[in-house]
Structure formats: structure tokens, C-alpha cells
């Protein structure tokens, strides 16, 4: 199959090449790593199925695939936080846009996050969720940007460590675009798209 340089079929003609750079994590490697993470989680949580807490919107694709790779009767809930807006850099201010519907008391909670940059949003989420008295609280992050953390991460599960570049695809976006790319690619378009 002929591709456009980022692993997407060239004949689709839907992806503007000037915004998209090289593939950072190809789709086949994503699928393989998600299966591996699912097997690890299945092993670690046997006898105590986790409540998966997806951080919207970026983690939706990852969480859907991850949940199918876990061979346990998991439950799911979602929360949305805002720290980016339409920009490509976090504002540093975190606010909850959509809170959880389920009570976390006594539950084995596994936060499913798309990407960790500075770690400040995740640190805020952890404090917020820990105050709800779960039995355990762990994190599964698909991506961690190397060298940007301003706080200790202590992540139980990590898909990939990547260079500190802005990436899109597989749920990650810029101004709500490119979430449906089947792989993770560098974004090289305007830094604050409209």
C-alpha cells in the first residue's frame, strides 16, 4: 500500500501533509503495546477488577482498546479536565469540566491517561481522586514526554516514552482535529490553530 509518509493511505487525500510530520508510534506498534498493557493489567488485577477512569477526550481511543485487552469484567467512568484549550502547551491551570458519575470508595481505580507532559494535571487528578477514598489508585499512561516532568510521576503502566514534541492521533488532538488518526504523529502546523 502506498502511504503519505506518516503511514496513512495516500489515496485518502484527507490529511493535509503540511500539518503532519513523521510517525512517532505506528498503528501496529500501538496495537501490540495495548495488548501487552492489557495482559499486565489482567495479571495484576486478577480477583479485583479495576474501575477504569478515562480522562476525556484524549484517552477515549486508548481506553476503548485497552478495556478490550483486559480479560476482567472492568467498569468504566470518565472525567474531563481542561488545561490546554486549543493551544499546544498546557496553561498550567487545571479545571474539572466533567466529573465522575461513580463513587470511588473502596474501588480499585486505574486512571487511563493519553499523555503526560509536565505531570501537573496528573498530579492534580491524583490528589482529587485520592480524596474520594479508593482502595487503590494507579495510572496507565499511553505516552510520557521525556524530560518535561515537573513532579514525580510514579506511573504503574506506561505505553511509550516519546521525545518532547507535540503529537496528534489515536485520540490526541490539536483544536479537536486529528483524534481519528490510526497512529501517533508529530504535529508541525500552527502552534495555536483556530
C-alpha positions as CSV (number, residue, x, y, z in Angstrom):
1,X,0.0,0.0,0.0
2,X,1.3,3.5,-0.9
3,X,1.4,5.8,2.1
4,X,1.8,9.6,2.5
5,X,4.9,9.4,4.7
6,X,3.1,9.0,8.1
7,X,1.7,5.6,7.4
8,X,-1.7,6.7,6.1
9,X,-3.1,5.6,2.8
10,X,-2.0,8.2,0.2
11,X,-5.2,7.7,-1.8
12,X,-7.5,9.0,1.0
13,X,-6.4,12.6,0.4
14,X,-8.0,13.7,3.7
15,X,-4.9,14.5,5.7
16,X,-3.1,17.8,5.0
17,X,0.5,16.8,4.8
18,X,1.8,20.3,5.8
19,X,0.4,19.8,9.4
20,X,1.6,16.3,10.0
21,X,5.2,15.1,10.5
22,X,6.7,11.7,10.9
23,X,5.1,8.8,12.7
24,X,6.2,8.7,16.4
25,X,4.3,5.4,17.2
26,X,2.9,3.5,14.2
27,X,-0.5,1.9,14.4
28,X,0.8,-1.7,14.5
29,X,3.1,-0.9,17.4
30,X,0.2,0.9,19.3
31,X,-2.0,-2.2,19.0
32,X,0.8,-4.5,20.1
33,X,1.6,-2.4,23.2
34,X,-2.0,-2.0,24.2
35,X,-2.3,-5.8,24.1
36,X,0.8,-6.1,26.4
37,X,-0.6,-3.5,28.8
38,X,-4.0,-5.3,28.9
39,X,-2.2,-8.6,29.8
40,X,-0.2,-6.8,32.6
41,X,-3.4,-5.3,34.0
42,X,-5.3,-8.6,33.8
43,X,-2.5,-10.3,35.7
44,X,-2.1,-7.5,38.3
45,X,-5.8,-7.1,39.0
46,X,-6.9,-10.7,39.0
47,X,-9.6,-11.1,41.7
48,X,-10.1,-7.3,42.0
49,X,-11.3,-5.9,38.6
50,X,-10.5,-2.2,38.3
51,X,-12.7,0.7,37.6
52,X,-11.1,2.4,34.6
53,X,-11.3,6.2,34.8
54,X,-10.7,7.7,31.4
55,X,-9.6,11.3,31.0
56,X,-11.6,12.8,28.2
57,X,-11.3,13.4,25.4
58,X,-7.7,12.3,24.6
59,X,-7.8,8.9,26.3
60,X,-11.0,7.7,24.7
61,X,-9.5,5.7,21.9
62,X,-6.8,4.3,24.1
63,X,-9.2,3.3,26.8
64,X,-11.6,1.6,24.4
65,X,-8.8,-0.5,23.0
66,X,-7.3,-1.1,26.4
67,X,-10.6,-2.2,28.0
68,X,-11.0,-4.9,25.3
69,X,-7.4,-6.1,26.0
70,X,-8.2,-6.6,29.7
71,X,-9.6,-10.0,30.4
72,X,-11.6,-9.0,33.5
73,X,-15.1,-7.6,34.0
74,X,-13.9,-3.9,34.2
75,X,-16.2,-0.9,34.8
76,X,-15.6,2.5,33.2
77,X,-16.3,6.1,34.1
78,X,-15.0,9.3,32.6
79,X,-13.9,12.7,33.6
80,X,-12.8,15.7,31.6
81,X,-10.3,18.3,32.7
82,X,-9.1,21.3,30.9
83,X,-5.5,22.7,30.8
84,X,-4.8,23.1,27.1
85,X,-7.8,24.7,25.4
86,X,-6.9,25.0,21.7
87,X,-3.2,25.6,22.4
88,X,-0.4,23.2,22.1
89,X,1.1,24.0,25.5
90,X,-0.7,23.5,28.9
91,X,-1.8,26.6,30.6
92,X,-0.9,25.1,34.0
93,X,-4.4,25.8,35.3
94,X,-6.5,22.6,35.7
95,X,-10.2,22.6,36.0
96,X,-12.7,19.7,36.0
97,X,-15.1,20.1,33.1
98,X,-17.0,16.7,33.7
99,X,-16.8,14.8,36.9
100,X,-17.2,11.1,37.6
101,X,-20.6,9.5,38.0
102,X,-19.4,6.6,40.2
103,X,-18.4,6.6,43.8
104,X,-14.7,5.6,44.2
105,X,-14.9,4.5,47.8
106,X,-13.2,1.1,48.2
107,X,-12.7,0.7,44.5
108,X,-9.5,-0.3,42.6
109,X,-9.2,2.7,40.4
110,X,-7.0,2.8,37.3
111,X,-6.7,6.2,35.7
112,X,-6.3,5.9,31.9
113,X,-4.4,9.0,30.6
114,X,-3.4,9.7,27.0
115,X,-0.2,11.7,27.5
116,X,1.8,13.1,30.4
117,X,3.8,16.3,29.8
118,X,4.7,18.3,32.9
119,X,2.7,15.9,35.2
120,X,0.9,18.8,36.8
121,X,-2.5,17.8,35.5
122,X,-2.0,14.2,36.6
123,X,-0.8,15.3,40.0
124,X,-4.0,17.4,40.4
125,X,-6.1,14.4,39.3
126,X,-4.4,12.0,41.7
127,X,-5.0,14.3,44.7
128,X,-8.6,14.8,43.7
129,X,-9.3,11.1,43.2
130,X,-7.4,10.0,46.3
131,X,-9.6,12.3,48.4
132,X,-12.5,10.1,47.3
133,X,-11.1,7.1,49.2
134,X,-10.4,4.4,46.6
135,X,-8.9,1.1,47.8
136,X,-6.1,1.6,45.3
137,X,-5.3,4.3,42.8
138,X,-2.9,3.7,39.9
139,X,-2.2,5.3,36.5
140,X,-1.9,3.9,33.0
141,X,-0.5,6.5,30.6
142,X,-0.2,5.8,26.9
143,X,2.6,8.4,26.4
144,X,5.1,10.2,28.6
145,X,7.1,13.0,27.1
146,X,10.7,12.7,28.1
147,X,12.3,15.3,30.3
148,X,9.3,17.6,30.8
149,X,8.0,16.4,34.2
150,X,8.0,19.0,37.0
151,X,6.7,16.5,39.5
152,X,7.3,12.8,40.4
153,X,5.1,10.6,38.3
154,X,5.1,7.1,39.8
155,X,3.2,5.6,36.9
156,X,2.3,1.9,37.2
157,X,1.8,1.4,33.4
158,X,3.4,3.3,30.6
159,X,2.9,2.7,26.9
160,X,5.7,4.7,25.4
161,X,8.2,7.4,26.3
162,X,8.5,9.9,23.4
163,X,10.6,13.0,22.6
164,X,9.1,16.3,23.9
165,X,7.3,17.2,20.6
166,X,3.6,17.9,20.1
167,X,1.8,14.9,18.7
168,X,-1.6,14.0,17.4
169,X,-3.6,10.9,16.6
170,X,-5.1,7.9,18.4
171,X,-7.2,10.3,20.5
172,X,-4.8,13.1,20.7
173,X,-5.8,16.3,19.0
174,X,-5.0,19.9,18.2
175,X,-8.1,22.1,18.3
176,X,-10.2,18.9,18.1
177,X,-8.6,17.7,14.9
178,X,-6.7,14.5,14.1
179,X,-8.1,12.4,17.0
180,X,-9.0,9.7,14.5
181,X,-5.6,9.2,13.0
182,X,-4.7,5.5,13.5
183,X,-1.2,6.2,14.7
184,X,0.6,8.9,16.7
185,X,2.4,11.5,14.5
186,X,4.2,14.8,15.1
187,X,2.2,17.9,14.5
188,X,4.0,20.6,12.7
189,X,1.2,23.1,12.0
190,X,0.4,26.4,13.6
191,X,1.2,26.4,17.4
192,X,-2.2,27.9,18.3
193,X,-4.6,26.8,15.5
194,X,-8.0,28.5,15.2
